[in-house]
């Protein structure tokens, strides 16, 4: 349970559906396999932050940094939802 975030990041998938991302493993999988735009700086930062956090999931600061970076990448890609 150490790879769970305190608060999920909600993404817009499809035209109207949302997806709640609560775990770092799911976030990493989405970045690698389902991301609409992998060319931005926030995307690259999120990949790095998640890799670091997954190496030490007990680190609160790494988990928080990964969540913030993932949310920023979602915002950059235009898929961040206000639903939480």
C-alpha positions in Angstrom: 0.0 0.0 0.0 3.0 2.3 0.1 2.6 3.2 -3.6 -0.8 4.7 -3.0 -1.3 8.5 -3.0 -3.2 10.3 -0.3 -5.4 12.0 -3.0 -6.0 10.6 -6.5 -5.3 12.4 -9.7 -8.4 12.5 -11.9 -7.9 12.4 -15.6 -10.3 12.9 -18.5 -10.4 9.8 -20.7 -12.4 9.6 -23.8 -14.9 12.5 -24.3 -16.6 12.6 -20.9 -15.3 9.8 -18.6 -12.9 10.3 -15.8 -10.3 8.0 -14.4 -9.0 8.2 -10.8 -5.3 7.4 -10.5 -4.5 6.5 -7.0 -1.3 4.4 -7.3 2.1 5.2 -8.7 2.3 2.0 -10.6 -0.9 2.9 -12.5 0.4 6.4 -13.2 3.6 5.0 -14.6 1.7 2.5 -16.8 -0.5 5.3 -18.1 2.5 7.5 -18.9 4.1 4.7 -20.8 1.1 3.2 -22.6 -1.8 5.6 -22.7 -0.5 9.1 -22.7 -1.8 11.5 -25.4 1.4 13.6 -25.6 4.8 12.4 -24.4 6.8 15.3 -25.8 6.4 17.9 -23.1 8.8 18.8 -20.2 6.1 18.0 -17.6 5.8 14.5 -19.0 9.5 13.9 -18.8 9.6 15.2 -15.2 6.7 13.0 -14.2 8.5 9.9 -15.7 11.6 10.7 -13.6 9.7 11.5 -10.4 7.7 8.3 -10.7 10.8 6.2 -11.3 12.4 7.7 -8.2 9.3 7.3 -6.1 8.8 3.7 -7.1 12.4 2.9 -6.1 11.7 4.2 -2.6 7.9 4.0 -2.1 8.2 4.5 1.7 9.4 8.1 1.1 6.5 10.5 1.6 8.4 13.3 -0.1 9.1 11.2 -3.2 5.4 10.0 -3.4 4.2 13.6 -3.1 6.6 14.9 -5.7 5.5 12.1 -8.1 1.9 12.9 -7.6 2.5 16.6 -8.3 4.6 15.8 -11.3 1.9 13.4 -12.7 -0.8 16.0 -12.2 1.3 18.6 -14.0 1.9 16.2 -16.9 -1.8 15.6 -17.1 -2.5 19.4 -17.1 0.2 19.8 -19.8 -1.5 17.1 -21.9 -5.0 18.7 -21.4 -6.4 15.7 -19.5 -6.4 16.8 -15.9 -9.9 16.8 -14.4 -11.2 18.8 -11.5 -13.0 15.8 -10.1 -11.4 14.3 -7.1 
